[in-house]
Structure formats: structure tokens, C-alpha cells
């Protein structure tokens, strides 16, 4: 059942519509929500929503409870390939919990939060931006790690990053929901403006696995082997930033083990032909983030490595 969560007037006889598909079967009161499309340039979640809708509709007899799928929290951003909300110059994931008396964007954020409130689990799906490529991972604030890590392990991802609290997180959807007692996991994978079918299929399998463990989905006939994610906590993540401005060249892909001092790329000058910096791993570990966009400035993030 398609339901409208937000319907706000736009200037020229159009409306901003934020919708969800509510799939319900059986008598269980449990509810799991899948949300994505907060950033208009992050598209991995579109494929996940498509496949989940297909699978659940085709096998509705396996469902015992409610799954709600929200494919586009920021539909104007997706329509215009814009990360934030067009015309408002706002990152939607920085205005939660919203304000029912505020701007159109703040009203939308408030309505979304209220609609998700009380779910047994929310999975908030993101891609990386256009600058970085990420392995499939779950990101969890350290304040909610004890509660959420067991669920994150079910999602068939490669990596779980338990990170310290930061002020900016207080305005995200996940932080706002967790703060009111609605458990929320943040998934990040791939790169902006692209869809990786393999990553999407893995997450779909993981979501069905989580639904099964929560009692909402009967056991699949053939359950594939699931990934056992690496758990990263505390100061185990090393950040590698550019020491020069130029073009970052690399043949390295993420999700590999690198050794301390191993070269993972170079920053070069197209004008002179010089190598401005040989980029080397600062430690031995799992390379889980790598720069995708080659133009860099001094200080630009090039890679993240989980120390082993």
C-alpha cells in the first residue's frame, strides 16, 4: 500500500511528495522500516528498495509483520542529482528532528521522524559521496553500540565502524531516532551517483536475514553464506590525507589488506609531470575507503584503514 508521508505545495502547481510502500502480512505487530534517498546523489538504496519490494511482494506469505520502504526522503534532490535539498541549500541529514512550524524542509524532516517513531528497527541506507568509494559497512555511534552491533552483524556487510560521537551527528536522522528509542542502523556502501548491484544484492540478503532473526520473515529455502564483518572500535581507524594538491592516481581497490609503508597511489602534477607525493599506507590494516574522485587538495581525504 502506497502511503504519502509529506505533501507540501511547490511554487508552480506541483507538490513535494514523500511516500512509502507499506507491506503487511500476518498478525505480528513488529515493524521494520527501510529508508534511503536522504542525499540526492546517493543511489545505492534505490536498487535495494526495488529488490526488497519485488521479493516481499512475490513471497508475501513469508512475511509476518510490517515492512515499510521509503525510497526517497529527498525526492527533489534525487530528481536534480543534488546532494542536498534544492533551493534550500540544506543537507537534509543535518536538520533532524525537524520543526512542524519551520520551513518546508524542517516540516518534512519532522513528519518523517514522527512516521518512523516506534519502529522495531530502521535501516538508513546511504552511498558514499562522489569523492570516496566505500566497502559495504554499517556505521554506529559508540553511544548505541551495545544495542545495535548484534543487529549490524546480521546485515551481510564487510565492516562495522563504531565511531565516536560528533556534534554534527546530533542533527542526523539516525541520531534523532536512536535518541527517542527507535533503533536505527546506518549502512554506507559504494560511491555517489552509481549503483553497484552486487553490494545491493548483499544488503537485500542481509535485510531478509535480519527480518528472519527478528521474527518477521520465515527462513529462506536456501540461505546463502553471510559475511562475517570486521568490527572497528575506538582509535582503530587511520585517516590518510593528501599532503599536496594535484591529481590522485591509484590502481588500488578497497577491501584489501595493506602493509605499513605500502604505496597505494601518487599525487601528480599534469603541468610538470612531477610526482608530488607518493601516497603510502600509515599502518598495516584493511583499506575500507579509497578516493574515487582524482582531483585533490592538500588535506583531502584519500583513504581510511582499519588497523589490524
N, C-alpha and C positions, 0 to 999 in steps of 0.2 A: 504494500500500500504506500503510494507516494504521498508524503505529507509536507506542507510548507511550514518552515520554522520562522522565516523572516520574509515579509513582503513590504518593501518601502518604495515610495514613489521616486522615480528619477525625473530629471527636468523635462524631457521631451516625450511625454506619453508612454513611458516604459516603466518597468518596475524591477527592483532588485529582489530576486527570489533566491532564498537559501532553502534547499529541500533535502529530505531524507527518504530512504526507502525502508519501511518497517516490515520485516519478515517475522511472522509469528506462527508457531505451531506447538501443540501440546499444552500442558497445564502448568508448566514451571513458571514461577514469577521472575526468574532471572533474566537480566537484560545486559547485553554486551553491545557497545557502540564502536563503530569504526569511522574515524573522521580523517579527512585529508583536505588538500586544496586550500590550506591557510595562506600559503605563498603561491602566487600565480605562476611562478617559473619552476615549480616542483611538481612533476607529473607522475612519478612512480606510483602514487596512490590511486591514480585513475585506473590503471590496469588492475590493481588489487581489488578495487571496488567492483569492477566489471566481472572479474572471475568469481569473486565471492557471491555476487548476485546470481550468476549463472549456476554455480554449484548448489547453492542453497535452494534455489527455485526448482532445480531438477531433482533434488533429493530432499524435499521438504519434510518427508516422513522421518528423516534422521534428526530433525530439529525438535528440541523440547525446551521452549523458551522464546525469547525475542532477540533478534539481531537487527540493529538499526545501522544503516550505512549512509554516511554523509559525504558525498564525493567532492563537494565544492563549498567550503566555508567562505571563500573569497572568489565568487564567480566572475566578478569584473576583472580581477587580476588574471584569472585563467584566460578569459576572453582576449585580453590585451597583452598577454605574455609579460605581465608586470608582477614583480615580487610582492609589492605592497598593494594597497587599495588605491586605484587610480583616482586622481583629482584631490585625494585627501593627503597624499604623500605620507602614508602611515604604513608601518609594518603591523599587520593585523595581530600578529602574535606578541605584540607589545602593548595591547590595550585592554586585556582581560583584567578583571571580571566585567568590564564594560560599565555602562551607566544608562538606565532606562530613560533618563531625562537629558542625555547628552546628544552628541552629533549622530548622524545616521550610522556611522561605523561603530560608535560606542553602544548604540541601541542594539545593533546586530550582535555584537560581542556578548552583551548581557543576555539576549534572547537565546543564543547558542548555549551559554553556560547553564542557564536555567533548564533548557531542554535536556541537557546531558546529566544534570544533577541526579544523583541517586542510582546511576547505573552500577552494576556489579563490576564492570571493567570498561575502560575506554582505551582504545588503541589509536594514538595520534600519529599518523604516517607522514613523514617528510622525505624529500630527496635532499641531497646536498645542494648548495648553490651552483652557479655555473663555473666557479673557480676551483672547486675541490671535488675529488672523487672519493667516495666512502664505501667501505665494505658494509654488508648488511649488519646493523647493530641496533642495540637498544640503549638509550641514554636515560639514566635515573639519577635524580637528586639524592645526595647522601642522606638527607632527612627522611626519605621514604624507602631506602634501600632494603631494610629488613623485611618490609611488607611486600615489595614489588619484585625483588630479584628472583624468587621462586617462580613467579609467573613469566618473567622475561626469559628464563631458561627454556620455556615451552615453545617459544616462537620461531625456532629453527633458524636463528641468526648466528653469525660468526663471533660476535663480540658484544659484551655488556660493559658499558662505561658508567661507573658510579662516580659522579663528579661532585665537586664542592658547590655549595650554594653561591649564587651570584645575584647582585641586585636586579639585573635585567630579567632574571628568570621569574621574578615575582609577578610580572605582567603577562606571562605566557598562559596559554590555555591549560597545559598540563599542571603547572604550579597552582593555578587557581582551583582546578578541580581537586587535586590532591589535598589542598588546604581545607576543602569543605567535606572531605571524607569520601570522595569519589575516586577510586584508584585509577590512575592513568599512566600508561606506558608510552614513551616516545620512541618511535622507530625512525632511523635515518639510514638511507642507502642510495647508492648511485651518484648521479651528477645532475645538475639542473637542466631543464628543457629536454630531457631524454627519458625513455622508458627502457629499462632492462628487464626483459621478460623472465629471465632466469631468476633474478632477485625477486620479482613479483610473485612468481610461482612458489618460491621457497617461503615467502611470507604467508601466502594463502594457505599452504600446508601447515605452517606454524599456527596460524589463527584457528584453523579447524582443530588442531591438536589442543590448543588452549581451551576452545569451546568444549571439546571432549572431556578434558580434565575438570572443567567446571560443571559438567553435567548437562550441557546444552546440546551436545552433538554425539550421536551414537558412534561407536568405534568404526572407523573405515574398514572396508573389506580387506584392503591391502595397505597397511600402514608403512610408508617408506621410512628408512632410517633418518633420524633427525640429527641436525648439527648439535654438537656439544660446545657451547660458546665459551670463549676465553673471558674471564671476569677481571676487569681492571678497576682498582680502587686506589684512593689516596694519591700519592705522587708518582704512580707507575707510568704516567703518560709524559713523554718528552716531546716538546714542540721544536720544530726546525723552521727557522725564519731566514729569509733572504738577507745576506749581508751586502748585496749590491743590487742595483736596478738594471734590468735588461730583459732578455728572453730566456725563460727556463726551458731547457731541453732535457728530456729523460726518456729512456726506453723501459723504465721500471714500472711494473704494475703493483697495486697494493695487494694486501693479503699474502705477503711473503715474509719470511724471516730474513732480516738483515743483520750484519755484524757491525760492531763499532768500527768506525773509520771507513766502511764500505761506501764507495761512490754511488750515489743514486741519481745524479744528474749534474748539470752545469748551467750556470747563468752566463750568457754570452752577449757580445755586442755585435749586432749585424753591421754597424757602421765601420768598425775597425777589424773585425774578425778575431778579436781577443776573447779569451775565456776570462771572465771577470771573477767567477767564483766556482770552484769545484765543490759541489754540494755533497757532504758526507754524513753518514748516519752518526749521531752523537752517542749511540748506545746499541747494544745487542737487543733485538726485540722484534715484535710483529709490526710491520708497516701497515697501518689501517687507514691512513689518509694520505693522499698524494695530490699534488697540484695538478689540475686539469687545464686551467687557462694559462697560457705560457707567458703573458706579459706580467712582469713582477716589478715591484718597487722595494727599496730597502725596507725590511721589516715584514714583507708579505709572508703569509704562512705557506710553506712548501710541503710540509709533511707532519704527521703525528706518528709516534712509535710507542707501542706498549712495551715497556722494559720487561725482559724475561730474566 
